[in-house]
Amino acid sequence: MLTPVSRVRRFNRAVTSEVGALDSSFLGRGRPLGAARVLNAIGQGRGDVAELRDYLGLDSGLMSRLLRSLEDEDLVATTPHPDDARRRIAKLTRAGRRECEAYEAISNSQAEALLVRHSRPEVLLAAMDLIAAAFGRSRIRIEQVNPSGEEARYCLGEYYGELSRRFKGGFEVSLSRDPDAADMMPPRGAFFVAMSDGLPLGCIGLKGSESGFAEIKRLWVAPSARGLGLGRRLLEAAEAAARNLSVSILRLDTNSALPEASRLYRGTGWTEIDRFNDDPYPDLFFEKCL
């Protein structure tokens, strides 16, 4: 029988083989995976060499060698940073942009072919999201965004869908006390999204009010990212934003069908209080003094 460690190693072998990580010519373009990843990251707008190195997890020596190889191919050009000569900025040349486009096309085709081969692609994608979130835990960033923006709307759509599945009678946004977007934007409030390599993994809103307190709204974490402490990080970001707005009292409501939410609040200093609104969905109410 396979042990947990041997199963992890089996998975590692399968992935490296599938993506061609050991090929000297990754995706048949004449260079190994390391150089291809640097080229792609620059193409995605990560031009500062120091930030690029940190994002890819490379040491300075390897980063320099990979950049030099791409410069020798006339795919990348590096120049001093305009404000700090100690820093360098990498940009794609015209040939580099064409090469990036070729990688994108081949990678997309490879991904589509993998999904077509699987009888349950959604199950496969869910497993991939779970693994990617675990592997990329250190790269998850909490970003303040417009609550009407694309990332926020994606998270809220997923959040409402989950409530519909978990609440006994379903969930209708129109029946809830849905916060106005303007109340979750400065100077009244804030809205945060957790991002991982372009994929939103969670959200939280801070809603300002005229009632002497602000509210925490729409805390959601993607199933693939649960267990990584992301809910706590989002809550801390919202609480920090409240302090910056001179909010001294926070309140929130939740439903007992979401026991993990209640555990989070009780474990982070929130106190259960009496009902403070007429929203038909929540049955638990909390407060925290900052």
N, C-alpha and C positions, 0 to 999 in steps of 0.2 A: 504494500500500500504506500502511496506517495505521502511523504511528510509535508507539513506546511512549507518548510524551506525548499524542498525539492519541487513543490508546485510553483513557488515563486520563480525558481530558476527555469522551470519548464516554460513558464509564461515569458520570461525574459528572452529565452532562445526563440520562441515563436515570433515575438515582436521584432527582434533584430533581423530575423530572416525575412519576415513579411515586408518590412520597410526598406530592406537593403542597406542596413546600417554598416555592414562589413564590406560592402562592395567598394572597389577602388573607383568605380564610375557610378555614382549614385544616380538612379533613374536614367542611366545611359547618357549622361551629359558630360562625361569626361573628367569629373572631379569627385572626391569623396564627400560623405555626408556633412562633415564639419564645415568645409568651404561653402557647400550649398546652403547650410543653415545661416551662415554669416551673410551671404548674399541676400537671402530671403529677408532676414531681419532688417538689413539696411533698406531693402525695398519697401518694408512696412513702416519706414520712417524713423528707425532707431539709428540715427547718424552719429551721435556722440560716442566715440570709441570706448570710453570708460563705462558708460551706461550699457553699451552693447556687450561688453565683456561680462559685466555683472548679470545681464539678462540671460546670456547663454551659459553662464557658469564656467567660463574659460579663464585660465591663468594668462598673465601678460605675454609670456613667451609664445604660447600657442596662438593667442589672438594676433600677435604681430606676424607670425608665419602665415596664418591663413589670409590676413589682409594683404600681405606681400604677394602671395600667390595670385590673388584676385587682381591686384594692381598689375602684375606681370601679364595677365590675360587682357588687360585694358577693360576690365569690367567694373572696377572701383577706382575712385580717385580720393585721396585724403588730403585735407588742408588744415592749417591751424585754425582753432576757434577764433572768431573775430574779437571776442572779449577776453580771451585767456590763451596766450600762445603756448601754454603748457598742455593744453587739451587739443585733441584732433577731432575733426569731423569727417566722416566717410560718406560719399555720395556715389550713386550708380552713374556710370557713363551710359551713353546711348546703347552700346552693346550690352551693358549690364542690365538695363531695363528689358531688353529683348530676351536675355537669358532668364531673368526672373519670370517673365511671362511664359516662357517655355516650361519652366519648373512648375508653375501654377497649373498649367493645362494638363501636364502629365500627372501631377499629384491628384488633381480632381478626378481624372479618369481612373486612376488606380483606386481611389476611395469609392467611387461609384461601382466599380467592378467588384470590390470586396462586399459591399452591401447587397448587390444583386445575387452573389453566390450564397448568401445566408438566407435561410427560410424565415427567420424572424429578425429582420433588420433593426426594429425598434428596441428589441431586447439587447442586441449587440451594441447599439448606440448608447443605451443606458449604462451598460457595463463600461464602455469606453469613457463616458462622462465621469463615472465614479472613480475610475483609475486615474484619469487626467487630473481631477480635482485633488486626489490624494498626493499624486506625484508633484503637482504644481502648487501645493499648499503655501509655500513661502513666497510665491509670486502673486497671490491673490491680493488685490489692492482695493481699498475702500475709497470711492470717488464721490464727491458731491456733484449732483447733476440736476438738470431741470426735470421736475416730476412729470412733465408732458413729453419728454424726450423719448427716443426709441427704446433705449435700454430700460428706462423706468416703466414704460408701457408694457414691455415684454414681461418684466418681473411681476407687475400688478396683474397681468392676464393669467400668469401661472399661479399666482396667489389666489385669485378668485376661483380658478378652476379647482384648486386643491380644497378650498372651503366647500365648494359644491359637492365634492366627493365625500368629504368627511363629516359634514353636518347632516344630521338625520333628515331634515326637511330641505336640504339643498341650500343654495345661497344666491340671492339676487342683489346685485350692487345697488339697484334703484331703491331697494327697501332699507338699505343700511345708511348710516350717517357718513356717506362717502366724503372725505375732506376735499375742499376746493384746492386746486393746484397752487393758487396764489398764497394760500395759508402755509404751504410747505416750501416757500422760497424766501430768501432774505428780503427784507429785514424781519419778516414774521416767523419764518421757520427754515427748514432745510430738508433735503431728500438725498439719500445716499444709496449707491449701488455697489455691490461687490463684483469686481471684474477679474476674470482669469483668461488671459490670452484672447481677449475679444468677446468672451462669453459671459453674460450676466449670471451670477450665481446667487444673488440675494439682494434684498432691499430693506429700507426702513425710512419712515417719514417722521419729521418733527413738525407738528401742526401748532401754529400760534393761535391764540384765542384772546377774547376780551374778558375772560372769566377769572383772571388771576392765576392761571396755570396754563401750561402747554401740554400737548398730548403726543404720545408715541403712537404712530399709526403704521399699519401695513408691514409689520416685520415678517419677512419670508426668507427662507433659505432653500435652495434647490435640494431635492432628495440626494443628488450625487455629492453634495458638499456637506451633508450633515455629519456631525461627529468630529468636525475639524475646528470647533470653537468659533465659527463664523457668526452665529447668532449673537454671541457675547461681544464680538468685535463691532458688529453693526450697532448694537445697543450702546456701547461705549462711545462710538462716533456721534450718535444722536445726543447723548447726554452731554458730551463735550460742546457740541453746537449750542445746546440749550444754555450752558454756562456762559458761552461767549455772547449770547443774546440777553444775558442777565435774567434768565428764567430761574426761579428758585424752587418751583414746585412742578413736578411732572406727574401726569396721570395716564393710564391706559386701560383698555378693556380687552378681554379675550373670552374664549369659550372653553368649557371643560372638555370638549371634544378634542382639544389641542393640549394634552397634558404636558408635552415637552415645553410649551411656551410658559405655562404656569411654573414649572420647575426652574426655568431660566430666570424668571422674574423674582421668585422667592430666593433664589441663590445669589442674586446680585443686589440685594438690599431693598427690594420693593416690598411694601406692606399692603395687604388686602384691605380694602375699604368698602363702604356701601356704594350701591349703584349711583352714578352721577350723570347718566344720560338716558335717553329713551330709545336707544338703538335696540331693535328686537333680537339681534343675534348674540351679543355677549351675555354671559351670566357670571363672570368674575371681573372684579375691578381692583386696580392697584394704584398706589401713589408712592412717590419717592421725593424726598426733600434733598435738594442739591447743596 
